[in-house]
Amino acid sequence: MEIIKLREDFIKLGQALKAAGFVETGLDAKEVIAQGLVLVNGEIETRRGRKLYDGDEVIFDDDKISIQK
């Protein structure tokens, strides 16, 4: 599990996937999100700009990101 510490109030989903090293580029993030391969708090998320806040969890390809303040 990757932990992302927030510097601001939120981080966008595409940025979180890149920061965790799950994808290499913003285009890669856009593609996997659009394909419905990313879960946020247990639900499929198709918006790359979805804001993630403290306590949110992201799952992609059996890997998890925990967002923490």
N, C-alpha and C positions, 0 to 999 in steps of 0.2 A: 504494500500500500504506500502510495505517495502522499505526503502531507504538504499542502500549499498554505503558507502563512500569508494572510492578507496584509498588504501595506495600506490599502484604501478600504472603503466599506465593502467593495465587491471586486470580483474578477469575472471577465466574460468567459463563457464556456470554451470557445476556440483558443483563447489565451491560456486557459488552464490545461488543456490537452497538450499544448506546445510546451508549457513550463514543466509539466510532468515528464516530458520526453515520449509521450505516447504517439505523437505525430511530429513530423519534421517541419512542416510549413503550414501557413494559414490555409492554403488550398487543400492540403491533406485533411486538415480539421474540417473544413467546409464539406468535403466529400463524405467523410465517415459520419458526420452529423446528419447530412441530408439523406443518407441511406438508412437512417434510423438505427444505427449501431451503438448509439451512446444513450445511457440511462442517467437521469438526474433524479436522485431520491426515489429510485425504483420505477420511474416512468420514462418512456422513450421521449427524447427531446430532439427536435429538428431545427431549433433556432441557434445558430452559431453565437449570436449576441446575447443569449440568455445570461442574466446576471446571477452569479453564484455568491452566496453569503456564508457567514460563519455557520458551521453545522451541516452544510450541504455535502452530499456524496455523489460522486460521478463514477460510473462503471463503463469501461470500454475494453472489450476483448479480454474479459476475466481479470482485468486490472482495476484497481480502485484508487480514486483520489479523494482525500478528505480535506475539506476547506476549513481552515481554522483562523481565528482572529489572533 
